[in-house]
Amino acid sequence: MSKIKIVLVFLLCFGLYKGYVAFTEFEIGVSDRVAEIEVNADMEKQGEVIALMMYLGDPPESNEHLLVKNKSKCLEMKQIAEETSFAYYECAVIDATLKGGKIIKINAERFYYDL
């Protein structure tokens, strides 16, 4: 009889674990789908993002910008760009208007990352 109780306790624990995993994956999946729908629908949204900024001229003027996922990726791309170009590059946290996963307009530059 005690073996049956142990098996039932294990089954109960397993069921609770599977329920927890299903619930957390559902929450993550919903946020991913919402982000995908926003990109596909070409909705404009404002927010703080990390961007690789390219400056040209004297005095330097912002010429191009590229939306980047995180700081480390931006610094990696900056290093590659500076090795292959004569332009000045910076990784910056900016307040921007985004549409379709691209930066449409830069509203304000917050701060910069350096190597």
Secondary structure, DSSP 4 states (H G I P E B T S, - for coil): -HHHHHHHHHHHHHHHHHHHHHHHHHHHHHHHHHHHHHHHTT-EEEEEEEEEEEEETTTTEEEEEEEESSHHHHHHHHHHHHHH-SSEEEEEEEEEEEETTEEEEEEEEEEEE--
